Amino acid sequence: MLQYKCYFWIRSINHNQTNILPKKLNIANSFEELFKNNYAKLCHFALQFLKDEDAAKDIVQETFVVYWNKKEDLDAEGVPATGFLFSAVRNACLNKLRREKLEHGFLNQQDADPAEDAIVLNAMIRSEVIAELNHVITTLPVNCQRIFRMGYLEGLKNPEIAKELDISINTVKTQKKRGLELLKMRLSPDFFAILIVCLIHKY
């Protein structure tokens, strides 16, 4: 039911704006397509944390609304749509679990802690991502591969990489960006979206 409520809200963006410019109409249409392609996947992702289908759907619906309201700024900053959606859903789920833990702190201490389950799940996802990432990084050009590893896997900042390799900071930024573009071409859209979430929140 929530899926249809959200879908009709998205459709109303088009139907209620008959006089908007073609560019705006195209944006609304692309947003509708984004919803169709990712709603089910995001609900499944949220369900792994919450174990509650209705709560998962609520969070996904709210996340799409947040994305629509921030879309222009996110596009200007070059933030991938799927990466933002997965990251925002993840954060919303963990925040909900934290609130519930505080509200129900009086529950039996021996009961399973959903927040701990979510942390374990998150660790498992990251482990799988790291394993696959280490494999696919080997397909990058040598210099790009080295800088990508230093920046994203070893956690070095751009100035640190530039100093160690005796190159400019702009070169570091360019190579990291190139690495992401190449990975996007070589990975499935779903896996790349999860990768972006992990990189945003660091390893």
Z-matrix of the N, CA and C atoms (Angstrom, degrees):
N
C 1 1.467
C 2 1.525 1 110.72
N 3 1.353 2 116.74 1 -42.33
C 4 1.455 3 120.92 2 -179.72
C 5 1.519 4 110.90 3 -63.32
N 6 1.361 5 115.47 4 -36.49
C 7 1.449 6 118.79 5 179.34
C 8 1.523 7 110.67 6 -59.35
N 9 1.328 8 116.32 7 -43.34
C 10 1.454 9 119.79 8 -178.19
C 11 1.532 10 111.31 9 -70.20
N 12 1.321 11 117.42 10 -35.99
C 13 1.467 12 120.30 11 176.87
C 14 1.517 13 109.99 12 -60.52
N 15 1.332 14 115.29 13 -45.53
C 16 1.456 15 119.82 14 -179.61
C 17 1.527 16 110.37 15 -66.99
N 18 1.334 17 116.38 16 -39.96
C 19 1.459 18 120.66 17 -179.77
C 20 1.530 19 110.72 18 -62.81
N 21 1.339 20 116.77 19 -43.79
C 22 1.462 21 119.55 20 179.87
C 23 1.531 22 110.80 21 -66.77
N 24 1.347 23 116.73 22 -32.54
C 25 1.465 24 119.45 23 176.22
C 26 1.518 25 109.81 24 -63.48
N 27 1.337 26 116.72 25 -42.46
C 28 1.456 27 121.21 26 179.07
C 29 1.519 28 110.57 27 -64.42
N 30 1.347 29 117.01 28 -44.63
C 31 1.454 30 120.03 29 179.35
C 32 1.523 31 111.51 30 -60.81
N 33 1.337 32 116.34 31 -32.40
C 34 1.465 33 119.16 32 -178.84
C 35 1.520 34 111.57 33 -67.35
N 36 1.330 35 116.72 34 -22.49
C 37 1.464 36 119.52 35 177.07
C 38 1.520 37 109.11 36 -59.50
N 39 1.340 38 115.56 37 -40.46
C 40 1.462 39 120.38 38 178.61
C 41 1.525 40 111.72 39 -76.66
N 42 1.322 41 117.34 40 -50.65
C 43 1.453 42 121.96 41 -172.17
C 44 1.521 43 112.99 42 -66.00
N 45 1.328 44 116.72 43 -31.21
C 46 1.466 45 119.64 44 -177.31
C 47 1.523 46 112.95 45 -90.00
N 48 1.352 47 117.22 46 3.06
C 49 1.458 48 119.17 47 -176.83
C 50 1.527 49 109.34 48 -130.07
N 51 1.304 50 116.05 49 58.30
C 52 1.465 51 120.64 50 -175.10
C 53 1.517 52 112.43 51 -68.54
N 54 1.330 53 118.23 52 -19.51
C 55 1.453 54 120.84 53 -177.10
C 56 1.524 55 113.81 54 -102.85
N 57 1.322 56 117.55 55 8.74
C 58 1.456 57 119.10 56 -178.11
C 59 1.524 58 110.10 57 -74.64
N 60 1.326 59 116.50 58 160.25
C 61 1.451 60 121.92 59 179.98
C 62 1.523 61 110.70 60 -64.84
N 63 1.353 62 117.54 61 153.67
C 64 1.467 63 120.16 62 178.60
C 65 1.517 64 113.07 63 -54.74
N 66 1.345 65 117.42 64 -36.73
C 67 1.466 66 120.50 65 179.94
C 68 1.521 67 110.61 66 -60.56
N 69 1.332 68 115.98 67 -43.81
C 70 1.464 69 120.44 68 179.16
C 71 1.524 70 111.04 69 -65.53
N 72 1.318 71 116.00 70 -38.54
C 73 1.454 72 119.85 71 179.48
C 74 1.527 73 110.09 72 -64.84
N 75 1.332 74 116.72 73 -39.39
C 76 1.456 75 120.71 74 177.53
C 77 1.519 76 111.33 75 -63.01
N 78 1.335 77 116.63 76 -38.46
C 79 1.459 78 121.24 77 178.31
C 80 1.524 79 109.97 78 -62.70
N 81 1.349 80 116.37 79 -44.33
C 82 1.458 81 120.45 80 179.63
C 83 1.528 82 110.72 81 -63.90
N 84 1.326 83 116.41 82 -39.87
C 85 1.465 84 119.83 83 179.23
C 86 1.521 85 111.23 84 -65.92
N 87 1.331 86 116.81 85 -40.74
C 88 1.462 87 119.81 86 179.75
C 89 1.526 88 110.60 87 -67.22
N 90 1.332 89 116.13 88 -32.45
C 91 1.463 90 119.93 89 177.66
C 92 1.524 91 110.22 90 -67.36
N 93 1.331 92 116.06 91 -40.41
C 94 1.464 93 120.07 92 177.82
C 95 1.533 94 109.99 93 -61.37
N 96 1.331 95 116.12 94 -40.86
C 97 1.459 96 120.75 95 179.33
C 98 1.530 97 110.41 96 -66.15
N 99 1.329 98 116.36 97 -39.03
C 100 1.468 99 121.01 98 177.41
C 101 1.524 100 110.31 99 -60.79
N 102 1.328 101 116.57 100 -41.37
C 103 1.460 102 121.48 101 178.89
C 104 1.527 103 111.14 102 -63.18
N 105 1.324 104 115.51 103 -47.86
C 106 1.470 105 119.89 104 -178.18
C 107 1.530 106 111.28 105 -59.91
N 108 1.343 107 116.15 106 -39.74
C 109 1.460 108 120.88 107 -174.78
C 110 1.524 109 113.55 108 -78.43
N 111 1.345 110 117.62 109 -21.64
C 112 1.459 111 119.09 110 -171.03
C 113 1.521 112 115.87 111 -121.68
N 114 1.332 113 117.64 112 -12.52
C 115 1.469 114 119.49 113 -175.69
C 116 1.529 115 112.24 114 -56.45
N 117 1.320 116 117.07 115 -52.28
C 118 1.467 117 121.00 116 -176.19
C 119 1.525 118 111.15 117 -63.59
N 120 1.339 119 116.30 118 -41.64
C 121 1.469 120 120.02 119 -179.33
C 122 1.525 121 111.34 120 -64.67
N 123 1.325 122 116.43 121 -40.70
C 124 1.462 123 120.05 122 179.95
C 125 1.524 124 111.40 123 -68.60
N 126 1.341 125 116.80 124 -37.07
C 127 1.472 126 120.03 125 177.12
C 128 1.523 127 110.01 126 -62.81
N 129 1.314 128 116.54 127 -42.49
C 130 1.466 129 120.21 128 178.51
C 131 1.528 130 110.24 129 -64.03
N 132 1.333 131 116.38 130 -41.94
C 133 1.466 132 121.86 131 178.50
C 134 1.525 133 110.31 132 -59.99
N 135 1.338 134 116.99 133 -47.97
C 136 1.466 135 121.22 134 -179.50
C 137 1.523 136 111.28 135 -65.54
N 138 1.319 137 116.55 136 -35.67
C 139 1.465 138 121.04 137 -178.61
C 140 1.529 139 111.69 138 -62.82
N 141 1.327 140 117.43 139 -30.09
C 142 1.463 141 120.51 140 179.31
C 143 1.527 142 110.84 141 -64.10
N 144 1.324 143 116.45 142 -28.77
C 145 1.461 144 120.96 143 178.54
C 146 1.525 145 112.20 144 -86.26
N 147 1.324 146 115.99 145 -45.56
C 148 1.463 147 120.56 146 -167.35
C 149 1.526 148 114.71 147 -93.25
N 150 1.321 149 117.46 148 -25.21
C 151 1.471 150 121.61 149 -177.02
C 152 1.523 151 111.40 150 57.84
N 153 1.330 152 116.75 151 26.36
C 154 1.463 153 122.07 152 -178.82
C 155 1.523 154 107.09 153 -141.19
N 156 1.330 155 116.94 154 110.61
C 157 1.457 156 121.04 155 -173.02
C 158 1.524 157 112.76 156 -62.85
N 159 1.330 158 117.23 157 -44.20
C 160 1.467 159 119.97 158 -179.14
C 161 1.527 160 111.53 159 -64.79
N 162 1.336 161 116.00 160 -42.43
C 163 1.465 162 119.72 161 179.20
C 164 1.523 163 110.65 162 -64.20
N 165 1.329 164 116.54 163 -38.95
C 166 1.459 165 120.93 164 178.85
C 167 1.525 166 110.55 165 -62.69
N 168 1.341 167 116.61 166 -44.15
C 169 1.465 168 120.90 167 180.00
C 170 1.530 169 110.91 168 -65.20
N 171 1.343 170 116.59 169 -38.83
C 172 1.467 171 120.11 170 177.72
C 173 1.519 172 111.11 171 -58.24
N 174 1.330 173 115.45 172 -46.73
C 175 1.459 174 120.44 173 -176.86
C 176 1.526 175 110.86 174 -65.91
N 177 1.316 176 116.75 175 -41.42
C 178 1.464 177 120.02 176 179.60
C 179 1.524 178 110.31 177 -64.53
N 180 1.328 179 116.66 178 -42.69
C 181 1.464 180 120.17 179 178.41
C 182 1.525 181 110.54 180 -60.53
N 183 1.318 182 116.82 181 -46.37
C 184 1.471 183 120.83 182 179.94
C 185 1.525 184 110.95 183 -63.10
N 186 1.334 185 116.65 184 -35.53
C 187 1.458 186 120.72 185 -179.27
C 188 1.524 187 111.42 186 -66.47
N 189 1.326 188 116.80 187 -39.11
C 190 1.465 189 119.70 188 177.22
C 191 1.534 190 110.69 189 -64.24
N 192 1.319 191 117.27 190 -37.89
C 193 1.464 192 120.45 191 177.69
C 194 1.531 193 110.10 192 -64.58
N 195 1.332 194 116.23 193 -43.76
C 196 1.471 195 120.48 194 177.92
C 197 1.524 196 110.16 195 -60.91
N 198 1.333 197 115.98 196 -43.71
C 199 1.467 198 119.68 197 -179.75
C 200 1.529 199 110.87 198 -61.53
N 201 1.338 200 116.75 199 -44.27
C 202 1.476 201 119.77 200 179.97
C 203 1.526 202 110.67 201 -59.84
N 204 1.322 203 117.03 202 -41.81
C 205 1.459 204 120.68 203 -178.56
C 206 1.534 205 112.43 204 -69.21
N 207 1.332 206 116.80 205 -25.59
C 208 1.469 207 121.10 206 -178.11
C 209 1.522 208 112.85 207 -104.95
N 210 1.332 209 117.28 208 2.21
C 211 1.461 210 121.36 209 -168.66
C 212 1.525 211 113.23 210 -55.01
N 213 1.314 212 118.03 211 -47.26
C 214 1.460 213 120.18 212 -176.94
C 215 1.523 214 111.40 213 -60.90
N 216 1.333 215 117.28 214 -43.50
C 217 1.471 216 120.78 215 179.58
C 218 1.525 217 110.91 216 -66.75
N 219 1.336 218 116.64 217 -41.15
C 220 1.466 219 120.84 218 -179.70
C 221 1.525 220 110.54 219 -65.22
N 222 1.327 221 116.71 220 -41.47
C 223 1.463 222 120.46 221 178.29
C 224 1.521 223 110.57 222 -63.55
N 225 1.334 224 116.07 223 -40.26
C 226 1.465 225 120.28 224 -179.55
C 227 1.524 226 111.42 225 -64.39
N 228 1.332 227 116.38 226 -31.89
C 229 1.461 228 120.89 227 -179.71
C 230 1.526 229 112.47 228 -88.53
N 231 1.334 230 116.56 229 -3.31
C 232 1.457 231 120.21 230 178.69
C 233 1.516 232 114.42 231 74.68
N 234 1.340 233 117.61 232 23.74
C 235 1.468 234 121.54 233 -179.68
C 236 1.532 235 109.24 234 -78.49
N 237 1.340 236 118.80 235 122.91
C 238 1.469 237 120.80 236 178.81
C 239 1.525 238 110.89 237 -60.88
N 240 1.328 239 116.59 238 135.04
C 241 1.462 240 120.46 239 -176.93
C 242 1.520 241 111.92 240 -59.66
N 243 1.344 242 116.55 241 -48.95
C 244 1.467 243 119.12 242 -177.44
C 245 1.524 244 111.17 243 -65.73
N 246 1.319 245 116.08 244 -35.73
C 247 1.468 246 119.11 245 177.97
C 248 1.516 247 111.42 246 -62.90
N 249 1.339 248 116.40 247 -43.37
C 250 1.465 249 120.24 248 177.91
C 251 1.517 250 110.87 249 -63.14
N 252 1.335 251 117.12 250 -44.53
C 253 1.466 252 120.79 251 -176.86
C 254 1.523 253 111.58 252 -62.65
N 255 1.330 254 117.41 253 -47.64
C 256 1.460 255 120.13 254 179.86
C 257 1.526 256 110.96 255 -63.89
N 258 1.334 257 116.53 256 -41.53
C 259 1.467 258 120.38 257 -179.78
C 260 1.524 259 111.08 258 -65.19
N 261 1.336 260 116.79 259 -43.61
C 262 1.462 261 120.83 260 -178.65
C 263 1.531 262 111.08 261 -66.93
N 264 1.332 263 117.09 262 -40.20
C 265 1.473 264 120.39 263 177.95
C 266 1.523 265 109.63 264 -64.22
N 267 1.308 266 116.87 265 -44.19
C 268 1.471 267 121.22 266 178.70
C 269 1.527 268 110.69 267 -57.63
N 270 1.324 269 116.97 268 -48.85
C 271 1.463 270 121.01 269 -179.03
C 272 1.525 271 111.66 270 -63.06
N 273 1.334 272 116.01 271 -42.32
C 274 1.463 273 119.90 272 -179.38
C 275 1.530 274 110.78 273 -64.12
N 276 1.327 275 116.54 274 -39.08
C 277 1.474 276 120.22 275 179.24
C 278 1.519 277 110.95 276 -65.55
N 279 1.325 278 116.40 277 -45.77
C 280 1.466 279 119.61 278 -179.15
C 281 1.533 280 111.02 279 -66.10
N 282 1.330 281 116.44 280 -37.50
C 283 1.470 282 118.89 281 177.25
C 284 1.525 283 111.01 282 -64.54
N 285 1.327 284 116.41 283 -39.79
C 286 1.466 285 120.32 284 178.73
C 287 1.529 286 110.20 285 -63.69
N 288 1.320 287 116.82 286 -42.05
C 289 1.463 288 120.60 287 179.67
C 290 1.526 289 110.83 288 -64.49
N 291 1.328 290 116.84 289 -38.50
C 292 1.469 291 120.15 290 178.68
C 293 1.531 292 110.99 291 -64.99
N 294 1.344 293 115.13 292 -42.76
C 295 1.470 294 118.72 293 178.73
C 296 1.519 295 110.72 294 -62.54
N 297 1.316 296 116.37 295 -42.90
C 298 1.467 297 119.83 296 -179.11
C 299 1.529 298 110.88 297 -65.75
N 300 1.303 299 116.40 298 -35.01
C 301 1.465 300 119.98 299 179.02
C 302 1.524 301 110.10 300 -64.48
N 303 1.342 302 116.05 301 -40.34
C 304 1.473 303 119.68 302 178.80
C 305 1.524 304 111.11 303 -69.04
N 306 1.343 305 115.92 304 -41.92
C 307 1.469 306 120.50 305 -177.11
C 308 1.522 307 112.09 306 -69.14
N 309 1.322 308 117.17 307 -28.58
C 310 1.454 309 120.83 308 -176.72
C 311 1.522 310 111.36 309 -116.09
N 312 1.330 311 114.65 310 33.16
C 313 1.460 312 119.71 311 -177.99
C 314 1.513 313 113.38 312 -63.42
N 315 1.317 314 115.65 313 -16.75
C 316 1.466 315 119.37 314 -178.60
C 317 1.526 316 112.13 315 -81.84
N 318 1.353 317 118.05 316 -7.64
C 319 1.461 318 120.58 317 -177.55
C 320 1.525 319 111.26 318 -64.96
N 321 1.275 320 115.48 319 160.71
C 322 1.463 321 122.16 320 -179.40
C 323 1.516 322 110.66 321 -52.44
N 324 1.323 323 116.27 322 126.48
C 325 1.448 324 121.15 323 -177.73
C 326 1.525 325 112.13 324 -64.53
N 327 1.317 326 116.82 325 -18.66
C 328 1.455 327 119.58 326 -179.04
C 329 1.529 328 112.29 327 -83.14
N 330 1.317 329 116.18 328 -11.31
C 331 1.455 330 119.33 329 178.59
C 332 1.522 331 109.63 330 -67.31
N 333 1.330 332 116.33 331 150.85
C 334 1.457 333 120.47 332 178.40
C 335 1.521 334 109.78 333 -63.36
N 336 1.319 335 115.97 334 138.19
C 337 1.457 336 122.46 335 -179.99
C 338 1.527 337 108.76 336 -94.87
N 339 1.346 338 117.97 337 111.37
C 340 1.463 339 119.50 338 -177.75
C 341 1.516 340 112.60 339 -61.48
N 342 1.343 341 117.49 340 -30.77
C 343 1.463 342 120.03 341 178.94
C 344 1.522 343 110.19 342 -64.55
N 345 1.338 344 116.23 343 -39.78
C 346 1.457 345 119.65 344 178.29
C 347 1.524 346 110.61 345 -66.41
N 348 1.332 347 116.80 346 -39.30
C 349 1.459 348 120.07 347 176.38
C 350 1.521 349 110.67 348 -59.94
N 351 1.338 350 115.68 349 -40.92
C 352 1.459 351 119.84 350 -179.45
C 353 1.523 352 110.85 351 -65.67
N 354 1.328 353 116.58 352 -38.78
C 355 1.462 354 120.86 353 178.95
C 356 1.523 355 110.26 354 -64.07
N 357 1.332 356 115.49 355 -42.63
C 358 1.468 357 120.01 356 177.78
C 359 1.524 358 110.12 357 -61.89
N 360 1.338 359 116.24 358 -46.07
C 361 1.458 360 120.53 359 179.38
C 362 1.525 361 110.44 360 -59.95
N 363 1.318 362 115.83 361 -43.37
C 364 1.459 363 120.70 362 180.00
C 365 1.525 364 110.79 363 -61.22
N 366 1.335 365 116.16 364 -41.36
C 367 1.460 366 120.71 365 178.84
C 368 1.526 367 111.11 366 -64.46
N 369 1.340 368 116.06 367 -39.91
C 370 1.460 369 120.30 368 178.67
C 371 1.523 370 110.98 369 -63.54
N 372 1.346 371 115.58 370 -43.89
C 373 1.457 372 119.91 371 179.66
C 374 1.519 373 110.13 372 -61.49
N 375 1.326 374 116.43 373 -44.97
C 376 1.457 375 119.99 374 -178.84
C 377 1.525 376 111.75 375 -64.80
N 378 1.325 377 116.75 376 -37.83
C 379 1.466 378 120.15 377 178.60
C 380 1.518 379 110.72 378 -61.45
N 381 1.335 380 116.02 379 -43.61
C 382 1.453 381 120.02 380 179.18
C 383 1.528 382 110.79 381 -66.04
N 384 1.335 383 115.78 382 -39.31
C 385 1.460 384 120.11 383 179.47
C 386 1.524 385 110.47 384 -64.13
N 387 1.339 386 116.63 385 -45.08
C 388 1.456 387 120.82 386 -179.36
C 389 1.523 388 110.78 387 -61.21
N 390 1.325 389 116.84 388 -43.31
C 391 1.460 390 120.91 389 -179.42
C 392 1.530 391 110.78 390 -60.78
N 393 1.326 392 115.67 391 -47.75
C 394 1.463 393 119.55 392 179.76
C 395 1.520 394 111.23 393 -67.76
N 396 1.340 395 116.31 394 -37.80
C 397 1.461 396 120.76 395 -179.23
C 398 1.526 397 110.60 396 -63.81
N 399 1.330 398 116.61 397 -44.52
C 400 1.467 399 120.24 398 178.68
C 401 1.523 400 111.01 399 -58.60
N 402 1.324 401 115.83 400 -34.97
C 403 1.461 402 119.94 401 179.71
C 404 1.527 403 111.25 402 -71.08
N 405 1.321 404 116.68 403 -48.59
C 406 1.463 405 119.78 404 -173.98
C 407 1.531 406 111.73 405 -74.61
N 408 1.333 407 118.13 406 -24.89
C 409 1.464 408 120.90 407 178.56
C 410 1.523 409 110.96 408 -61.40
N 411 1.322 410 116.60 409 -30.43
C 412 1.468 411 120.41 410 -178.83
C 413 1.524 412 111.99 411 -64.86
N 414 1.334 413 117.28 412 -13.33
C 415 1.466 414 120.54 413 178.97
C 416 1.524 415 111.68 414 -88.55
N 417 1.331 416 117.47 415 -6.91
C 418 1.466 417 120.94 416 179.91
C 419 1.527 418 110.38 417 -79.40
N 420 1.341 419 117.08 418 157.45
C 421 1.464 420 119.88 419 173.54
C 422 1.529 421 110.23 420 -56.79
N 423 1.328 422 117.24 421 149.66
C 424 1.466 423 121.97 422 -171.10
C 425 1.529 424 113.27 423 -53.63
N 426 1.323 425 117.88 424 -51.16
C 427 1.470 426 120.40 425 -177.87
C 428 1.525 427 111.79 426 -65.50
N 429 1.326 428 115.54 427 -40.92
C 430 1.460 429 120.57 428 178.77
C 431 1.527 430 109.56 429 -64.37
N 432 1.316 431 116.31 430 -42.22
C 433 1.461 432 121.90 431 179.89
C 434 1.525 433 111.24 432 -60.34
N 435 1.327 434 115.99 433 -45.10
C 436 1.470 435 120.37 434 -178.16
C 437 1.519 436 111.44 435 -63.20
N 438 1.328 437 116.49 436 -47.27
C 439 1.468 438 120.58 437 -178.89
C 440 1.520 439 110.98 438 -66.84
N 441 1.328 440 117.01 439 -38.76
C 442 1.462 441 121.06 440 178.95
C 443 1.525 442 110.45 441 -61.81
N 444 1.339 443 116.72 442 -44.51
C 445 1.465 444 120.48 443 178.78
C 446 1.527 445 111.13 444 -61.99
N 447 1.317 446 116.29 445 -46.75
C 448 1.464 447 120.73 446 -177.93
C 449 1.523 448 111.19 447 -62.33
N 450 1.343 449 115.86 448 -39.96
C 451 1.457 450 119.34 449 -175.88
C 452 1.507 451 114.32 450 -79.11
N 453 1.349 452 116.36 451 -43.41
C 454 1.458 453 119.46 452 -172.08
C 455 1.524 454 114.55 453 -100.57
N 456 1.321 455 117.88 454 -28.58
C 457 1.461 456 119.50 455 -179.02
C 458 1.530 457 112.58 456 -100.03
N 459 1.323 458 116.16 457 -36.31
C 460 1.467 459 119.03 458 -179.73
C 461 1.531 460 111.73 459 -92.58
N 462 1.330 461 116.75 460 -11.94
C 463 1.464 462 120.50 461 174.54
C 464 1.512 463 116.23 462 77.86
N 465 1.332 464 117.79 463 17.78
C 466 1.465 465 120.15 464 179.25
C 467 1.523 466 110.26 465 -76.17
N 468 1.325 467 115.92 466 144.68
C 469 1.458 468 121.07 467 177.81
C 470 1.524 469 109.22 468 -80.98
N 471 1.332 470 115.57 469 160.50
C 472 1.466 471 120.11 470 -176.98
C 473 1.528 472 113.37 471 -54.49
N 474 1.345 473 119.19 472 -46.49
C 475 1.481 474 119.21 473 178.75
C 476 1.539 475 112.27 474 -61.32
N 477 1.339 476 117.05 475 -35.64
C 478 1.462 477 120.59 476 179.34
C 479 1.526 478 110.96 477 -66.34
N 480 1.329 479 116.15 478 -41.76
C 481 1.468 480 120.25 479 178.43
C 482 1.522 481 109.89 480 -65.08
N 483 1.335 482 116.04 481 -44.59
C 484 1.462 483 120.45 482 -179.25
C 485 1.529 484 111.23 483 -60.30
N 486 1.321 485 116.74 484 -42.02
C 487 1.467 486 120.59 485 -179.38
C 488 1.524 487 111.39 486 -67.04
N 489 1.334 488 116.40 487 -43.90
C 490 1.471 489 120.14 488 -177.58
C 491 1.520 490 111.97 489 -66.43
N 492 1.340 491 116.85 490 -37.49
C 493 1.466 492 120.36 491 -177.48
C 494 1.525 493 112.70 492 -95.57
N 495 1.334 494 116.50 493 -2.83
C 496 1.467 495 122.32 494 -179.77
C 497 1.531 496 111.23 495 57.72
N 498 1.330 497 114.76 496 50.43
C 499 1.458 498 121.32 497 176.89
C 500 1.519 499 108.62 498 -132.03
N 501 1.333 500 116.99 499 171.35
C 502 1.462 501 119.67 500 -179.66
C 503 1.525 502 111.29 501 -78.31
N 504 1.327 503 115.49 502 157.38
C 505 1.461 504 120.50 503 177.58
C 506 1.527 505 110.00 504 -63.98
N 507 1.338 506 116.91 505 -35.93
C 508 1.463 507 120.30 506 178.58
C 509 1.526 508 111.47 507 -62.56
N 510 1.337 509 116.58 508 -36.24
C 511 1.464 510 120.25 509 177.09
C 512 1.518 511 110.63 510 -64.68
N 513 1.335 512 115.85 511 -39.91
C 514 1.465 513 120.19 512 177.69
C 515 1.520 514 109.97 513 -61.45
N 516 1.324 515 116.39 514 -48.16
C 517 1.463 516 120.60 515 -179.53
C 518 1.527 517 111.25 516 -60.68
N 519 1.338 518 115.92 517 -42.57
C 520 1.467 519 120.45 518 -179.01
C 521 1.519 520 111.21 519 -63.11
N 522 1.342 521 116.77 520 -43.37
C 523 1.457 522 120.71 521 -178.89
C 524 1.535 523 111.79 522 -68.24
N 525 1.324 524 117.31 523 -37.57
C 526 1.467 525 120.27 524 177.50
C 527 1.530 526 110.09 525 -65.51
N 528 1.332 527 116.17 526 -42.76
C 529 1.463 528 120.36 527 178.32
C 530 1.527 529 110.41 528 -63.97
N 531 1.333 530 116.27 529 -42.20
C 532 1.462 531 120.58 530 178.78
C 533 1.523 532 110.52 531 -62.13
N 534 1.340 533 116.13 532 -40.27
C 535 1.463 534 120.54 533 178.71
C 536 1.520 535 111.66 534 -59.89
N 537 1.331 536 116.69 535 -44.89
C 538 1.466 537 120.67 536 178.69
C 539 1.524 538 111.28 537 -63.03
N 540 1.340 539 116.65 538 -40.72
C 541 1.466 540 120.00 539 -179.23
C 542 1.529 541 110.72 540 -64.68
N 543 1.344 542 116.69 541 -40.24
C 544 1.463 543 120.42 542 179.46
C 545 1.531 544 111.15 543 -68.09
N 546 1.343 545 115.83 544 -40.19
C 547 1.466 546 119.27 545 178.73
C 548 1.521 547 110.92 546 -64.91
N 549 1.334 548 116.35 547 -37.49
C 550 1.463 549 120.22 548 179.29
C 551 1.520 550 110.57 549 -61.22
N 552 1.344 551 116.23 550 -34.95
C 553 1.455 552 120.63 551 179.55
C 554 1.529 553 111.86 552 -73.58
N 555 1.341 554 116.91 553 -27.64
C 556 1.465 555 121.14 554 -171.80
C 557 1.525 556 113.90 555 -100.94
N 558 1.319 557 116.76 556 -12.87
C 559 1.461 558 120.29 557 -179.28
C 560 1.525 559 110.03 558 -107.99
N 561 1.322 560 116.31 559 158.54
C 562 1.462 561 119.93 560 174.93
C 563 1.526 562 108.81 561 -68.32
N 564 1.331 563 118.65 562 151.96
C 565 1.473 564 120.56 563 179.91
C 566 1.525 565 112.97 564 -55.90
N 567 1.342 566 117.42 565 -40.06
C 568 1.459 567 120.65 566 -179.28
C 569 1.520 568 111.21 567 -63.82
N 570 1.343 569 115.99 568 -46.51
C 571 1.458 570 119.08 569 -177.67
C 572 1.526 571 110.61 570 -67.79
N 573 1.328 572 116.61 571 -38.98
C 574 1.464 573 119.57 572 179.01
C 575 1.520 574 110.83 573 -62.42
N 576 1.339 575 117.27 574 -38.46
C 577 1.471 576 120.99 575 178.32
C 578 1.525 577 110.60 576 -62.21
N 579 1.342 578 117.21 577 -43.45
C 580 1.467 579 120.93 578 178.93
C 581 1.525 580 109.79 579 -66.21
N 582 1.335 581 116.56 580 -37.71
C 583 1.464 582 120.93 581 177.98
C 584 1.526 583 110.35 582 -59.82
N 585 1.335 584 116.75 583 -44.20
C 586 1.464 585 120.75 584 -179.82
C 587 1.526 586 110.54 585 -60.97
N 588 1.338 587 116.29 586 -40.95
C 589 1.471 588 120.38 587 177.78
C 590 1.525 589 109.87 588 -58.40
N 591 1.324 590 116.39 589 -47.10
C 592 1.465 591 120.44 590 -179.12
C 593 1.524 592 111.81 591 -64.18
N 594 1.327 593 117.45 592 -40.15
C 595 1.453 594 120.17 593 -179.44
C 596 1.524 595 111.22 594 -69.44
N 597 1.333 596 116.38 595 -35.81
C 598 1.473 597 119.83 596 177.91
C 599 1.520 598 110.67 597 -62.25
N 600 1.349 599 115.97 598 -39.90
C 601 1.464 600 120.63 599 -176.71
C 602 1.520 601 112.94 600 -96.09
N 603 1.334 602 115.75 601 6.36
C 604 1.463 603 123.46 602 176.84
C 605 1.522 604 111.29 603 65.64
N 606 1.308 605 113.85 604 160.08
C 607 1.459 606 120.58 605 175.65
C 608 1.517 607 108.00 606 -95.18
